[in-house]
Amino acid sequence: MIKNLSLFFLLLIILVILSCEKNSKEEPVYKPTPYTFDIPFAFPTKMNIPVNNPMTVEGVELGRFLFYDGRLSGRTHPDSLMSCGTCHIQANSFEAGSNHPVFEGGFVHGLTGIQTQHVMLPLINLVWNQSGYGWNGFLFNDNPNTNFRNLEDFVRIAVLAEDEIGGDTTKVKQLFQSIDGYPELFFKSFGSSSITFKNIEKAIAQFVRSLVSANAKFDRFLKGEEQLSSSELNGFVLFTTEEGADCFHCHGGGGNPLFTTHLFYNNGKDTVFTDLLDRFSITGNITDKGAYKAPTLRNIELTGPYMHDGRFSSLDEVIDFYSHHVKWSEQINPLMHHVLRGGVQLTSTQKEDLKAFIRTLHDEGFLTNPAYSRPDKFPDEQ
Amino acid sequence: MKRILITLFMAVSLVSCNKNQSKQETDEGNIIIEINHTVDGKQLETDQMIYTNAAGNKYLVSEIQWMISDLKLHRADGSTILIGKEGDIFYIDSDIPESMQLDLGFGVKSGDYTGLSFTFGMNELQNKSLRFVNPPESFMFWPDYLGGGYHYMKLNGKWINTDDVAQPFNFHLGIGQVYDTLAPKSSYVSRSACCTSAHCEGYTPPEKTMPIIGFIQNYFDVRFEDTSFSVHASKSTKLQLEMKIENWFKNPNIYDHNIWGGSIMQQQKAMKKACENGIDVFRLTVK
């Protein structure tokens, strides 16, 4: 009897210990915190956030890990790692930049060595883009093809594309499932530790939407906090006048501080249009031949090479083009009304002034914001 | 007894509420204004070089974006009813089909109306920079240096110029500028450095770069005095507002693109002529 009693108490103690152990190990809780935007001064209040992917603090943080984790390629060999952050360098406004050690001149290629069809576009303020993503806007909200609508789809396309990551979505999700820490982060973000590629897309898209540039010198000027120099002011006048450099209709200004309309224009680079991935390829409208998205000019001095095909390596070349080398074609956008003079005909002083103004769109805080930077440690290294 | 009184009070209240609701429903109707861009009486075909204006310029139209404000209904007794609230604007864009139908909503008092009026653009009290932060309206901003606020209209297209080339034009209307024609050349905006440097000897800065010393409001009112229509309770009355594009270039001023060139935001003389022409650009019909 005593022996039985001892055995009973022993079992009871073991049970209590086990129970304690279970309680002491915290179960992850799915209680995502809504991610809130402080709308910057003069910025749009309407944002492009899909109903099925509301932004959360947890989702953005997970997206940041995935954005920078080279295992997004679905491979673990050091030579086969590639993530969004491989090409999208924060210091270069999330483009490769002309100074990239691997992608010479800023022309990026995928893991297999195939060069991308177009050069990169920066990842800035994309949460305010309502007019389609990509140089030709092939991803747009009301696309009948539901697989080509928003940033989430861009993630999948980049992972699959041979000229980018060249991966396999099944392998990618399986790999992250096997990496310590990730399943828990997925649970916290989406309520399930079973990793799906859809949730990988969603997390990275959330992180990309969180990338906000709104504290350049010009932003502070607009708020009355800082004055522009004489040269910068001259440049601003040129930027926003039809008889000056006439940039504002496509690239914004004080009334549109995104510094882009995100719309598509044939800006007179060519007279013959052979690119099969221009805006025409999306709309079928003949007037869209040779038309491409007007990119934002924020941090533009860092995001060369310029134009969809990277034909210009410096801002000076771009300004020279708009000043003297615009070409007429039937498809040229009517906003390029200086075309028959070859461009806006800026003097050398005006070019310097214009460039000085454009440099006021440089946002150092965006380029160094720790919330946007590569994490010190990935989840399995914590 | 107390309970009976409370029940009676509640019943009366409910009946009263219902009565008010039904009164509201029977008193108000809707107006839908369909926008129509036409040239020479036919529906606009964009990007087709098939039109000729009063000056003899062959031209095409690629897109039109414009804003109206202060939309009012007029009654026989001279009273007016403002649609929406003061400062409301309506944005119309040939590239955005949903903007081509102004649904005023079921808040229009039923009855007979003798006409309608609106302001083309916005008056100086309403036309303030940064009042629209969201596209597409924000894309209409008019640079502060040129007067600020917003374009009243962007009408973009091309015309066949005297060299027989399709030249782009931006027929943009908004606040005009007064330039200081007596200012020394060295004070011309952003041209001063060039004017004083040796390699620009003989360079004559264009008038449009002179210092700006004032602004001119170019908005104008459009009134349809004798277009009678009725609004019936709980029903929609359809009106059609037609913009006759050829009239921008016609009456009372013959507007010649070869004279005014491709851009007029800094040419008050051109904008003035255009706005004077605007007086018979619009036509209102009851559908």
Interface residues (C-beta under 8 A of the other chain):
Chain A: A42 F43 P44 T45 K46 Q130 S131 N234 G235 F236 V237 L238 T240 T241 E242 E243 G244 D246 F248 H249 G252 G253 G254 G255 N256 T261 L263 I286 T287 W328 E330 I332 N333 P334 L335 M336 H337 H338 V339 L340 T347 T349 Q350 D353
Chain B: D47 S62 E63 S129 L130 F132 V133 N134 P135 S138 F139 F141 W142 P143 D144 Y145 L146 Y150 N156 G157 K158 N161 D163 V165 A166 Q167 P168 F169 N170 H172 V189 S190 R191 A193 C194 S197 C200 P206 K208 T209 G261 G262 S263 M265 Q266
